[in-house]
Structure formats: C-alpha cells, structure tokens
Amino acid sequence: MKQYSTRQNKISRLIQREMADILLKVNKERFPGKLLSVTGVRITKDLSIARIHLSIFPSEFANDILEEIKLSGKQLRGELGRKTGKSLRVIPDLEFYIDDSLDYIDNIDNLLKK
C-alpha cells in the first residue's frame, strides 16, 4: 500500500469535501433522482493530479453520468479553484473514476445467500 504524506492527506480531504459540495449542486441540476457521492480522493506526490472516486446510484446510470462529469471537468476544476483558492496554490487536474465497491459488496451478499 502506498504511503501518503501529511500534505497529500490534507489536500485529499479538502478536495473531497469541496467536490462533494460542488457535485451536490450539479446533481440537483443535471441528475435529479440519482445519488452521487465522492467516496475518496487520491492525489499524486507532486500534487498535480487528483483522482476522484465517485459512487453513483442507481449504478445502471453510472457510466453515462461519469462521462458527463468528465466532459464538464474544466468547469468543475474552475469551481474547485474558486472554493479552495485561499488554501491551494495550484489546483490539481481532476480525474474521475467510478467506485463500484457497493456493487461488489452487493454481489458478495447475493452469492452468500445462495
């Protein structure tokens, strides 16, 4: 397992908190009836890339929603910059991924019930 510095951890938590807030507003406008949450953020050692993991429910819409979020990545990065401008000198590039751990857990539960 990778070891993250204290700075990386602080920035990851800050980005996770702010992105959750930003995506809450985006979710209400663009994806009504869907549940979108930021499950984790990993940031590279040089603090240039933030990998944001999203949990999307219901999961059958996950790929479509993820693509739409990726297309609006520059706007999301700009909004993140406005919210964290005082805390971060450089706003990292954003990469979005689906966190499918809930589907995995659900699948394990179904297999154990059989």
Secondary structure, 3 states (H helix, E strand, C coil): CCCCCHHHHHHHHHHHHHHHHHHHHHHHHHCCCCEEEEEEEEECCCCCEEEEEEEEECHHHHHHHHHHHHHCHHHHHHHHHHHHCCCCCCCCEEEEEECCHHHHHHHHHHHHHC
